[in-house]
Amino acid sequence: MGLLYWQRRYADMIDLGEELRFDQPDDEDLLFMLAFAYSALGDDAEAIGLLELAGMPGTVLSESRRASEMFADLTLISALQAVGRNDEALELARFSLQISQRLMATEGHSGWAPAWKAACVKAVLGDDAAALLMLESLPTLGTLAWLPLLRDQACFRRFGQEPRYLAVVDALEARTAALRERLPATLARHGLALPTD
């Protein structure tokens, strides 16, 4: 599932995830990944159903959450808005924004995730200017944002032709390509090598 996610092969993720659900019906992380894949392909109603099966939105309103739940809550918020359940989406978005702002203010949480999360929530709340400003900070951060979340999260769909958004995606893709190019030399410095087959 993880490999298909990084390759943005969401239809294949759904095929595999639905098969895995027979053996792991209560695996929340599987439901979260599957919901993201459905939402990325525009089937937001199915994504909501899976997230509700995993206990959402109840878990969204808890401050003590696992990282995977923090990513899944944005899938839920974005999907709710996409299907027209705006009041629910806005309530959850406001709560999620409070947590994001606290994370961004906390030492040690200066990576891309809090800024990305806040940008998504701002987009759901209709503050596109603030969302784009937060997105523009992503390429300058020390850690590399996950491109599937940036490119395929429903909250950013309306930015698909927005030059500022596209510039962020291009900058992160270029940085990813540069790191990939340097990987063999980095591994060699540590006595490692990429597999040859």
Phi, psi and omega in degrees: 000316182297317180297317178296324177299310182296332178273357180059037178262074190289325177298319177293324176299318180295315179303311181292316182298319179295325176293316181295332181298334178296320180271336185229060186295338182255011181283102183299319181297324176296316178297321179297313181295319180296318178298318178299317181298315178299314181296319180300330178268005176092002178266072185290330178296318178294320178300316179299316179302317179293320180290325175294323176298329180275004176100007179271149013271359182309316181288338178294326184274013176255139180275344180258089184235156173284160181301320182296327176292326179292328175284320182294329181296328177288327174298316180295310182301313181295318181293320177301316179295319182297329180265007175090010177269063190295319182299316178295317181299316182293320178299312180293324180295318180297317179295316181296325179296321178300316179294317179300316181295323177294319179297319181293332180274349183272132178301138180093355179241049183260010180285191186285331189300310179299321179292318177298314181298314179297322179297317180296314180296318178300321178296317178298321180284356177089009179263072185297324181298314179292322179299314181293323178297317178293320178298322181294342177281341186303314181294342182269351183280157183291334181258158186263120180297148178284116184298323178301321179292325180285317186277331192239002176289134186302329183296340182259003184304319184290349178270007186306330179248006182284119183303323181293318178295314181298326178294322177295313179300314180299317181296319180289324176294320179295319179295320177298315180298320179295319178294320178297321180294324181278350186304312180303317180293321178297314179297318181299323178299336181254013177075025181240166177211156175290148175299146183266347180263000000 
